[in-house]
C-alpha cells in the first residue's frame, strides 16, 4: 500500500470536506455493492440498528431523512426496498412499526465490520488531537447547515 502525505494541506472548507466525504463514500459503496445494497439502504439499516432494531415507520423515515437530506418519498422507497428484500419487516403486533430481520441484522453487521477495517486504514496515523479538532469543526458546520435548512 502506498501512502501519500500532503505537506501543505489546504484549509478546511466545503470543497475539502466534500472531497473527503465522496472519496470515503466511494470506498464504502464498493463494500455495499459486493453485498447487494445501496448507500441509502445501508444508512436506513444502520438507523434501524441504532434504534435497537425496531421503530415506527415514520420515525425511521425522519431519522434517515435527517442524515441524507432527501425527500421523504425517497426514504419511503428505500424502506419498501428493504422490506421487499426481507431485511426489514413489519412488526406483527404493530404494523406501524418496522423491525430488522435476522438477515438485515447480519448484513448490517457484515458491512459495518468491513467498513470499520477500511476506516481504520484511512484514519491510521492521524493524531487523536487532530481527529478531535476535525470532529468538533465538522459537528459545528453540520449544526449550522442544519439550522440553515430549518430556516429555509
N, C-alpha and C positions, 0 to 999 in steps of 0.2 A: 504494500500500500504506500502510495506517495502522499506525503503531507506537504501542503503549501502553506507557508506562513507569510502573512502580509505585514510588511514592516511599517508602512504608513497607512493606517486604517482611516477610512473616511469617518466623519462624524455620523452619529446615528441620525437617520431621517427616514421618511416614509419609503423611499426607494430602497435603502439598505435593509430595512425591516422586511419589505415585500420580497426582495431577492432571497433573503434567508428563509422566509416562510415558504415561498414557492419551490425552492431547492429541496427543503425538508419534506414538503408535501409530495414532490415527485418521487422521492425515495420511498416514502410511506405508501404511495399508490402502487409502487412495484410490489410491495408486500401484499397489499389488499387484492390486487389483480390476481396474484397467484392463488388466492383463496376465494376468488369469485365474487368479491363485494366491492362496492364503490366507496369513495371517501365519505359521501353523505350517509351511506348505510353504516359505515364504521362509527361516525360521530353519533348516530342515533343509537346504535347498540351500546356504545360507551355511556351515553346518558342513561340508558335503562340500567346498566350495571351500577352506575354511580347512585342511582335511586334505590338500590337494593334489589333490583330485578323485577320490580313491579311498580307501575304508576299509572295514573289516569292518562288516557289518550291525549287529551288537551294539554295536560301538564308536560307530556313528552314533546308535543309539537312546540309548545312555548320554550321549553328548555333548549331544544335543538335549534330553533329559530334564533334564540339568544346567542348561540355560538356561530351559526352560519350566516346570519343576517340575510335571510332569503324570505320568500313568500311562504305563508303557512301552507298554501296549496302544494308547494314543492315538498315540504316536510311530510305532509299527509300522504303524498305519493310514495315517499320513501318508506313510511310506516307500512303502507299497503304492500310494497315490495317485500319488506322483511316478514310481514305476516304470510304472504303467499309462499315465501321461501321457507316457512316454518322455523324462522329464527326468533320471531315474536309470535305470541298468540293472545287471544282474548282470555281474560280470567273468567272461567266458567261460573264463578259465583258473583261476578260483577262485570258485565260486558263493556262497561265504560273504561275499564282498566285493562292494561296490557301487561304481559309478563314475558320474560325471557324464556325460551325453551332451553332444554339441555344443550341442544345443538347450537343455539345462539350464544349461550354462555361459553361453550367450548371454543367456538370460533373467535369470540372476543378475547378469550384467554390466549389463544394461539397467536393471533395477530398482535396483541399487546406485548407478548413476550418477544416476538421477533422485532417489533418496533423498539422495544426497550434496549435490545442489544445494539441496534443501529444507533439509537440516541446516545448510548454510552460511548460509541466510537466518535460520534460527531462532537460531543462535549468533552472528550478526553483531553486532559492537559490544560483546560481553561481554569484559571484560579477561581476558587469559591467566591472570593470577594467580587470578581468581575461578574460572575453569574448572578450574584445578589444585586449588584447595581443594575444590570440589564433587566432583571426581574422587576425591580422597583420602577424603572423607567417605563418598561412596556406595560406594566399594570396601570400606571398613571395615564399613559397615552390611550389605553383601552377605555379607561373610565371617562376620559374626556371625549373620545369618539362616541361612546355610548350616550353621553349627555347631549352631544350634537345631534345624534339620531333621534333622541327623545324629544328634542326641541324643534325638530324639522316638521 
